[in-house]
Amino acid sequence: MQALDIRHNLASSRFEAAVEGGLAECVYRLQGEVMNIVRTEVPPASKGRGIASALVRCTLDYARARGHNVRPSCSYVRAYMRRHPDTLDLLEAR
């Protein structure tokens, strides 16, 4: 896989990358200091290449750098965070 060019589209509240088949994205909604990650999508032609994982990692790194807590409304993000315990400290206190 060639290097993935992930961009932060601040106006659309998402991290995105142009990939085969279209646009891959990790969409969030900032609610105060909580980053609610609502959707992660990768076009079918690009699935299985680690793109969603890279987008989520980028999004979580952004949240950490800005001191945001994370609400993983997206099932993929919840699973990702379970697989990467180093991200669990970002979880919003409930």
N, CA, C and O atoms as CSV, one atom per row, in Angstrom:
chain,resi,resn,atom,element,x,y,z
A,1,MET,N,N,0.842,-1.191,0.000
A,1,MET,CA,C,0.000,0.000,0.000
A,1,MET,C,C,0.882,1.247,0.000
A,1,MET,O,O,1.856,1.322,0.750
A,2,GLN,N,N,0.550,2.201,-0.820
A,2,GLN,CA,C,1.313,3.445,-0.828
A,2,GLN,C,C,0.929,4.278,0.386
A,2,GLN,O,O,-0.091,4.029,1.028
A,3,ALA,N,N,1.755,5.266,0.690
A,3,ALA,CA,C,1.512,6.112,1.856
A,3,ALA,C,C,0.131,6.756,1.762
A,3,ALA,O,O,-0.301,7.204,0.700
A,4,LEU,N,N,-0.536,6.785,2.894
A,4,LEU,CA,C,-1.876,7.341,2.967
A,4,LEU,C,C,-1.779,8.814,3.343
A,4,LEU,O,O,-1.172,9.154,4.358
A,5,ASP,N,N,-2.362,9.676,2.547
A,5,ASP,CA,C,-2.347,11.115,2.804
A,5,ASP,C,C,-3.630,11.485,3.542
A,5,ASP,O,O,-4.663,11.746,2.925
A,6,ILE,N,N,-3.549,11.504,4.879
A,6,ILE,CA,C,-4.716,11.825,5.704
A,6,ILE,C,C,-4.737,13.326,5.958
A,6,ILE,O,O,-3.745,13.920,6.379
A,7,ARG,N,N,-5.888,13.916,5.692
A,7,ARG,CA,C,-6.074,15.355,5.912
A,7,ARG,C,C,-7.166,15.575,6.957
A,7,ARG,O,O,-8.130,14.814,7.041
A,8,HIS,N,N,-6.992,16.631,7.749
A,8,HIS,CA,C,-8.039,17.013,8.693
A,8,HIS,C,C,-8.904,18.058,8.001
A,8,HIS,O,O,-8.457,19.176,7.743
A,9,ASN,N,N,-10.133,17.691,7.707
A,9,ASN,CA,C,-11.091,18.619,7.104
A,9,ASN,C,C,-11.879,19.223,8.265
A,9,ASN,O,O,-12.938,18.720,8.640
A,10,LEU,N,N,-11.352,20.292,8.819
A,10,LEU,CA,C,-11.933,20.922,10.006
A,10,LEU,C,C,-13.353,21.404,9.749
A,10,LEU,O,O,-14.217,21.282,10.618
A,11,ALA,N,N,-13.601,21.951,8.565
A,11,ALA,CA,C,-14.931,22.476,8.229
A,11,ALA,C,C,-15.992,21.371,8.235
A,11,ALA,O,O,-17.155,21.621,8.553
A,12,SER,N,N,-15.583,20.151,7.880
A,12,SER,CA,C,-16.525,19.027,7.841
A,12,SER,C,C,-16.403,18.111,9.053
A,12,SER,O,O,-17.084,17.088,9.125
A,13,SER,N,N,-15.545,18.466,10.005
A,13,SER,CA,C,-15.336,17.671,11.226
A,13,SER,C,C,-15.015,16.218,10.907
A,13,SER,O,O,-15.689,15.296,11.368
A,14,ARG,N,N,-13.962,16.037,10.101
A,14,ARG,CA,C,-13.571,14.672,9.772
A,14,ARG,C,C,-12.105,14.611,9.360
A,14,ARG,O,O,-11.516,15.594,8.913
A,15,PHE,N,N,-11.545,13.426,9.525
A,15,PHE,CA,C,-10.248,13.101,8.967
A,15,PHE,C,C,-10.540,12.279,7.730
A,15,PHE,O,O,-11.390,11.390,7.763
A,16,GLU,N,N,-9.848,12.563,6.640
A,16,GLU,CA,C,-10.197,11.944,5.365
A,16,GLU,C,C,-8.956,11.648,4.542
A,16,GLU,O,O,-7.892,12.237,4.730
A,17,ALA,N,N,-9.140,10.710,3.620
A,17,ALA,CA,C,-8.068,10.358,2.691
A,17,ALA,C,C,-8.707,9.914,1.378
A,17,ALA,O,O,-9.667,9.144,1.370
A,18,ALA,N,N,-8.164,10.408,0.274
A,18,ALA,CA,C,-8.608,9.953,-1.048
A,18,ALA,C,C,-7.987,8.583,-1.274
A,18,ALA,O,O,-6.771,8.414,-1.193
A,19,VAL,N,N,-8.846,7.607,-1.560
A,19,VAL,CA,C,-8.392,6.229,-1.767
A,19,VAL,C,C,-9.081,5.669,-3.006
A,19,VAL,O,O,-9.972,6.298,-3.578
A,20,GLU,N,N,-8.654,4.483,-3.406
A,20,GLU,CA,C,-9.317,3.823,-4.528
A,20,GLU,C,C,-10.801,3.653,-4.197
A,20,GLU,O,O,-11.152,3.088,-3.161
A,21,GLY,N,N,-11.647,4.138,-5.065
A,21,GLY,CA,C,-13.084,4.007,-4.850
A,21,GLY,C,C,-13.746,5.218,-4.224
A,21,GLY,O,O,-14.967,5.248,-4.075
A,22,GLY,N,N,-12.953,6.225,-3.852
A,22,GLY,CA,C,-13.571,7.432,-3.290
A,22,GLY,C,C,-12.852,7.985,-2.079
A,22,GLY,O,O,-11.622,8.009,-2.028
A,23,LEU,N,N,-13.630,8.430,-1.103
A,23,LEU,CA,C,-13.094,9.097,0.080
A,23,LEU,C,C,-13.312,8.230,1.304
A,23,LEU,O,O,-14.432,7.800,1.579
A,24,ALA,N,N,-12.239,7.973,2.040
A,24,ALA,CA,C,-12.330,7.286,3.328
A,24,ALA,C,C,-12.391,8.380,4.386
A,24,ALA,O,O,-11.726,9.408,4.262
A,25,GLU,N,N,-13.200,8.153,5.441
A,25,GLU,CA,C,-13.355,9.217,6.429
A,25,GLU,C,C,-13.639,8.683,7.825
A,25,GLU,O,O,-14.197,7.602,8.012
A,26,CYS,N,N,-13.233,9.487,8.784
A,26,CYS,CA,C,-13.562,9.271,10.192
A,26,CYS,C,C,-14.192,10.588,10.646
A,26,CYS,O,O,-13.518,11.613,10.745
A,27,VAL,N,N,-15.498,10.539,10.920
A,27,VAL,CA,C,-16.286,11.739,11.183
A,27,VAL,C,C,-16.533,11.887,12.684
A,27,VAL,O,O,-16.865,10.921,13.371
A,28,TYR,N,N,-16.365,13.103,13.173
A,28,TYR,CA,C,-16.594,13.369,14.595
A,28,TYR,C,C,-17.461,14.601,14.771
A,28,TYR,O,O,-17.636,15.399,13.850
A,29,ARG,N,N,-17.996,14.736,15.964
A,29,ARG,CA,C,-18.723,15.944,16.377
A,29,ARG,C,C,-18.126,16.385,17.692
A,29,ARG,O,O,-18.092,15.617,18.653
A,30,LEU,N,N,-17.658,17.610,17.742
A,30,LEU,CA,C,-17.099,18.146,18.974
A,30,LEU,C,C,-18.237,18.698,19.819
A,30,LEU,O,O,-18.973,19.582,19.382
A,31,GLN,N,N,-18.377,18.174,21.029
A,31,GLN,CA,C,-19.430,18.596,21.948
A,31,GLN,C,C,-18.748,19.044,23.233
A,31,GLN,O,O,-18.493,18.245,24.134
A,32,GLY,N,N,-18.457,20.344,23.297
A,32,GLY,CA,C,-17.659,20.853,24.410
A,32,GLY,C,C,-16.258,20.303,24.283
A,32,GLY,O,O,-15.602,20.494,23.259
A,33,GLU,N,N,-15.791,19.616,25.323
A,33,GLU,CA,C,-14.456,19.009,25.292
A,33,GLU,C,C,-14.512,17.530,24.914
A,33,GLU,O,O,-13.506,16.827,25.009
A,34,VAL,N,N,-15.675,17.058,24.490
A,34,VAL,CA,C,-15.826,15.653,24.114
A,34,VAL,C,C,-15.877,15.529,22.592
A,34,VAL,O,O,-16.667,16.193,21.922
A,35,MET,N,N,-15.015,14.662,22.069
A,35,MET,CA,C,-15.030,14.364,20.644
A,35,MET,C,C,-15.861,13.098,20.467
A,35,MET,O,O,-15.426,12.002,20.822
A,36,ASN,N,N,-17.052,13.260,19.920
A,36,ASN,CA,C,-17.941,12.134,19.652
A,36,ASN,C,C,-17.624,11.638,18.240
A,36,ASN,O,O,-17.953,12.303,17.257
A,37,ILE,N,N,-16.991,10.479,18.142
A,37,ILE,CA,C,-16.633,9.927,16.835
A,37,ILE,C,C,-17.812,9.086,16.363
A,37,ILE,O,O,-18.117,8.036,16.929
A,38,VAL,N,N,-18.462,9.571,15.314
A,38,VAL,CA,C,-19.756,9.013,14.920
A,38,VAL,C,C,-19.716,8.031,13.752
A,38,VAL,O,O,-20.631,7.221,13.600
A,39,ARG,N,N,-18.670,8.089,12.924
A,39,ARG,CA,C,-18.684,7.214,11.745
A,39,ARG,C,C,-17.275,7.068,11.170
A,39,ARG,O,O,-16.501,8.024,11.119
A,40,THR,N,N,-16.972,5.866,10.747
A,40,THR,CA,C,-15.744,5.581,10.006
A,40,THR,C,C,-16.152,4.800,8.774
A,40,THR,O,O,-16.801,3.759,8.880
A,41,GLU,N,N,-15.777,5.296,7.609
A,41,GLU,CA,C,-16.157,4.632,6.356
A,41,GLU,C,C,-14.976,4.565,5.403
A,41,GLU,O,O,-14.188,5.504,5.284
A,42,VAL,N,N,-14.877,3.431,4.732
A,42,VAL,CA,C,-13.869,3.219,3.697
A,42,VAL,C,C,-14.597,2.613,2.494
A,42,VAL,O,O,-15.368,1.669,2.664
A,43,PRO,N,N,-14.371,3.133,1.289
A,43,PRO,CA,C,-15.023,2.563,0.109
A,43,PRO,C,C,-14.694,1.071,-0.035
A,43,PRO,O,O,-13.587,0.645,0.294
A,44,PRO,N,N,-15.649,0.284,-0.524
A,44,PRO,CA,C,-15.435,-1.164,-0.662
A,44,PRO,C,C,-14.150,-1.531,-1.398
A,44,PRO,O,O,-13.503,-2.514,-1.038
A,45,ALA,N,N,-13.770,-0.781,-2.401
A,45,ALA,CA,C,-12.568,-1.103,-3.187
A,45,ALA,C,C,-11.282,-0.974,-2.372
A,45,ALA,O,O,-10.238,-1.481,-2.784
A,46,SER,N,N,-11.346,-0.300,-1.218
A,46,SER,CA,C,-10.142,-0.070,-0.413
A,46,SER,C,C,-10.198,-0.737,0.959
A,46,SER,O,O,-9.315,-0.509,1.786
A,47,LYS,N,N,-11.202,-1.541,1.212
A,47,LYS,CA,C,-11.317,-2.208,2.518
A,47,LYS,C,C,-10.210,-3.236,2.713
A,47,LYS,O,O,-9.675,-3.790,1.753
A,48,GLY,N,N,-9.882,-3.475,3.976
A,48,GLY,CA,C,-8.897,-4.491,4.313
A,48,GLY,C,C,-7.454,-4.061,4.147
A,48,GLY,O,O,-6.557,-4.904,4.117
A,49,ARG,N,N,-7.220,-2.787,4.043
A,49,ARG,CA,C,-5.854,-2.270,3.840
A,49,ARG,C,C,-5.342,-1.456,5.022
A,49,ARG,O,O,-4.274,-0.849,4.930
A,50,GLY,N,N,-6.078,-1.429,6.129
A,50,GLY,CA,C,-5.641,-0.686,7.305
A,50,GLY,C,C,-5.968,0.791,7.258
A,50,GLY,O,O,-5.481,1.564,8.083
A,51,ILE,N,N,-6.793,1.191,6.294
A,51,ILE,CA,C,-7.118,2.611,6.126
A,51,ILE,C,C,-7.971,3.125,7.275
A,51,ILE,O,O,-7.701,4.197,7.814
A,52,ALA,N,N,-8.998,2.373,7.656
A,52,ALA,CA,C,-9.856,2.803,8.766
A,52,ALA,C,C,-9.043,2.928,10.039
A,52,ALA,O,O,-9.217,3.882,10.798
A,53,SER,N,N,-8.171,1.991,10.277
A,53,SER,CA,C,-7.314,2.020,11.460
A,53,SER,C,C,-6.438,3.273,11.474
A,53,SER,O,O,-6.302,3.925,12.510
A,54,ALA,N,N,-5.852,3.606,10.342
A,54,ALA,CA,C,-5.001,4.801,10.247
A,54,ALA,C,C,-5.809,6.075,10.494
A,54,ALA,O,O,-5.337,6.999,11.156
A,55,LEU,N,N,-7.023,6.118,9.959
A,55,LEU,CA,C,-7.880,7.292,10.165
A,55,LEU,C,C,-8.258,7.447,11.635
A,55,LEU,O,O,-8.232,8.552,12.179
A,56,VAL,N,N,-8.609,6.336,12.270
A,56,VAL,CA,C,-8.989,6.386,13.682
A,56,VAL,C,C,-7.794,6.789,14.534
A,56,VAL,O,O,-7.934,7.603,15.447
A,57,ARG,N,N,-6.640,6.238,14.253
A,57,ARG,CA,C,-5.429,6.594,15.021
A,57,ARG,C,C,-5.167,8.098,14.913
A,57,ARG,O,O,-4.859,8.753,15.909
A,58,CYS,N,N,-5.289,8.626,13.724
A,58,CYS,CA,C,-5.080,10.063,13.495
A,58,CYS,C,C,-6.094,10.891,14.297
A,58,CYS,O,O,-5.739,11.899,14.908
A,59,THR,N,N,-7.336,10.459,14.288
A,59,THR,CA,C,-8.396,11.165,15.002
A,59,THR,C,C,-8.138,11.129,16.507
A,59,THR,O,O,-8.285,12.142,17.189
A,60,LEU,N,N,-7.754,9.964,17.020
A,60,LEU,CA,C,-7.478,9.847,18.455
A,60,LEU,C,C,-6.237,10.644,18.857
A,60,LEU,O,O,-6.200,11.232,19.938
A,61,ASP,N,N,-5.231,10.665,18.000
A,61,ASP,CA,C,-4.036,11.480,18.266
A,61,ASP,C,C,-4.406,12.958,18.357
A,61,ASP,O,O,-3.891,13.686,19.205
A,62,TYR,N,N,-5.294,13.386,17.483
A,62,TYR,CA,C,-5.772,14.773,17.492
A,62,TYR,C,C,-6.509,15.067,18.807
A,62,TYR,O,O,-6.288,16.103,19.433
A,63,ALA,N,N,-7.378,14.149,19.213
A,63,ALA,CA,C,-8.120,14.323,20.472
A,63,ALA,C,C,-7.150,14.429,21.644
A,63,ALA,O,O,-7.302,15.300,22.500
A,64,ARG,N,N,-6.163,13.553,21.686
A,64,ARG,CA,C,-5.186,13.561,22.783
A,64,ARG,C,C,-4.407,14.879,22.807
A,64,ARG,O,O,-4.227,15.478,23.868
A,65,ALA,N,N,-3.953,15.321,21.656
A,65,ALA,CA,C,-3.145,16.537,21.576
A,65,ALA,C,C,-3.909,17.768,22.051
A,65,ALA,O,O,-3.306,18.732,22.524
A,66,ARG,N,N,-5.220,17.740,21.927
A,66,ARG,CA,C,-6.044,18.886,22.324
A,66,ARG,C,C,-6.744,18.708,23.663
A,66,ARG,O,O,-7.520,19.568,24.079
A,67,GLY,N,N,-6.477,17.600,24.337
A,67,GLY,CA,C,-7.051,17.367,25.646
A,67,GLY,C,C,-8.524,16.996,25.630
A,67,GLY,O,O,-9.220,17.172,26.630
A,68,HIS,N,N,-9.008,16.479,24.492
A,68,HIS,CA,C,-10.409,16.072,24.411
A,68,HIS,C,C,-10.589,14.654,24.942
A,68,HIS,O,O,-9.699,13.814,24.810
A,69,ASN,N,N,-11.735,14.402,25.535
A,69,ASN,CA,C,-12.149,13.039,25.827
A,69,ASN,C,C,-12.887,12.535,24.599
A,69,ASN,O,O,-13.322,13.325,23.760
A,70,VAL,N,N,-13.027,11.215,24.493
A,70,VAL,CA,C,-13.617,10.613,23.308
A,70,VAL,C,C,-14.864,9.813,23.677
A,70,VAL,O,O,-14.870,9.051,24.644
A,71,ARG,N,N,-15.901,10.003,22.896
A,71,ARG,CA,C,-17.106,9.163,22.960
A,71,ARG,C,C,-17.137,8.365,21.655
A,71,ARG,O,O,-17.445,8.928,20.604
A,72,PRO,N,N,-16.825,7.072,21.700
A,72,PRO,CA,C,-16.784,6.261,20.474
A,72,PRO,C,C,-18.174,5.757,20.077
A,72,PRO,O,O,-18.504,4.599,20.331
A,73,SER,N,N,-18.973,6.594,19.470
A,73,SER,CA,C,-20.304,6.186,19.011
A,73,SER,C,C,-20.218,5.213,17.837
A,73,SER,O,O,-21.136,4.422,17.620
A,74,CYS,N,N,-19.147,5.266,17.096
A,74,CYS,CA,C,-18.905,4.369,15.967
A,74,CYS,C,C,-18.414,3.012,16.495
A,74,CYS,O,O,-17.479,2.956,17.293
A,75,SER,N,N,-19.040,1.933,16.050
A,75,SER,CA,C,-18.672,0.593,16.521
A,75,SER,C,C,-17.223,0.240,16.158
A,75,SER,O,O,-16.545,-0.450,16.919
A,76,TYR,N,N,-16.754,0.708,15.010
A,76,TYR,CA,C,-15.367,0.429,14.617
A,76,TYR,C,C,-14.400,1.092,15.605
A,76,TYR,O,O,-13.398,0.492,15.993
A,77,VAL,N,N,-14.700,2.318,16.004
A,77,VAL,CA,C,-13.826,3.033,16.935
A,77,VAL,C,C,-13.835,2.347,18.303
A,77,VAL,O,O,-12.790,2.242,18.945
A,78,ARG,N,N,-14.992,1.884,18.749
A,78,ARG,CA,C,-15.066,1.144,20.023
A,78,ARG,C,C,-14.164,-0.091,19.963
A,78,ARG,O,O,-13.401,-0.356,20.891
A,79,ALA,N,N,-14.261,-0.845,18.860
A,79,ALA,CA,C,-13.440,-2.049,18.700
A,79,ALA,C,C,-11.954,-1.696,18.625
A,79,ALA,O,O,-11.113,-2.381,19.205
A,80,TYR,N,N,-11.648,-0.631,17.910
A,80,TYR,CA,C,-10.255,-0.190,17.785
A,80,TYR,C,C,-9.682,0.131,19.163
A,80,TYR,O,O,-8.569,-0.281,19.489
A,81,MET,N,N,-10.440,0.860,19.960
A,81,MET,CA,C,-9.951,1.253,21.284
A,81,MET,C,C,-9.779,0.042,22.196
A,81,MET,O,O,-8.864,0.026,23.019
A,82,ARG,N,N,-10.626,-0.961,22.075
A,82,ARG,CA,C,-10.457,-2.203,22.858
A,82,ARG,C,C,-9.175,-2.914,22.436
A,82,ARG,O,O,-8.478,-3.484,23.276
A,83,ARG,N,N,-8.860,-2.885,21.146
A,83,ARG,CA,C,-7.642,-3.542,20.640
A,83,ARG,C,C,-6.380,-2.752,20.969
A,83,ARG,O,O,-5.280,-3.303,20.933
A,84,HIS,N,N,-6.526,-1.472,21.287
A,84,HIS,CA,C,-5.383,-0.601,21.581
A,84,HIS,C,C,-5.581,0.041,22.951
A,84,HIS,O,O,-6.035,1.181,23.049
A,85,PRO,N,N,-5.238,-0.694,24.007
A,85,PRO,CA,C,-5.480,-0.205,25.365
A,85,PRO,C,C,-4.816,1.145,25.676
A,85,PRO,O,O,-5.228,1.841,26.604
A,86,ASP,N,N,-3.797,1.506,24.906
A,86,ASP,CA,C,-3.143,2.796,25.123
A,86,ASP,C,C,-4.059,3.972,24.805
A,86,ASP,O,O,-3.724,5.119,25.102
A,87,THR,N,N,-5.221,3.693,24.200
A,87,THR,CA,C,-6.169,4.774,23.873
A,87,THR,C,C,-7.306,4.886,24.890
A,87,THR,O,O,-8.069,5.851,24.863
A,88,LEU,N,N,-7.421,3.910,25.779
A,88,LEU,CA,C,-8.571,3.857,26.690
A,88,LEU,C,C,-8.645,5.035,27.656
A,88,LEU,O,O,-9.724,5.382,28.137
A,89,ASP,N,N,-7.504,5.644,27.936
A,89,ASP,CA,C,-7.520,6.799,28.840
A,89,ASP,C,C,-8.250,8.001,28.217
A,89,ASP,O,O,-8.584,8.958,28.916
A,90,LEU,N,N,-8.490,7.945,26.915
A,90,LEU,CA,C,-9.214,9.032,26.236
A,90,LEU,C,C,-10.726,8.946,26.437
A,90,LEU,O,O,-11.436,9.926,26.209
A,91,LEU,N,N,-11.220,7.790,26.859
A,91,LEU,CA,C,-12.664,7.600,26.991
A,91,LEU,C,C,-13.288,8.612,27.931
A,91,LEU,O,O,-12.757,8.920,28.998
A,92,GLU,N,N,-14.416,9.112,27.508
A,92,GLU,CA,C,-15.198,10.051,28.305
A,92,GLU,C,C,-15.682,9.336,29.569
A,92,GLU,O,O,-16.123,8.188,29.507
A,93,ALA,N,N,-15.598,10.007,30.695
A,93,ALA,CA,C,-16.109,9.438,31.952
A,93,ALA,C,C,-17.635,9.472,31.889
A,93,ALA,O,O,-18.226,10.496,31.546
A,94,ARG,N,N,-18.252,8.377,32.212
A,94,ARG,CA,C,-19.723,8.293,32.155
A,94,ARG,C,C,-20.275,8.132,33.536
A,94,ARG,O,O,-21.491,8.043,33.708
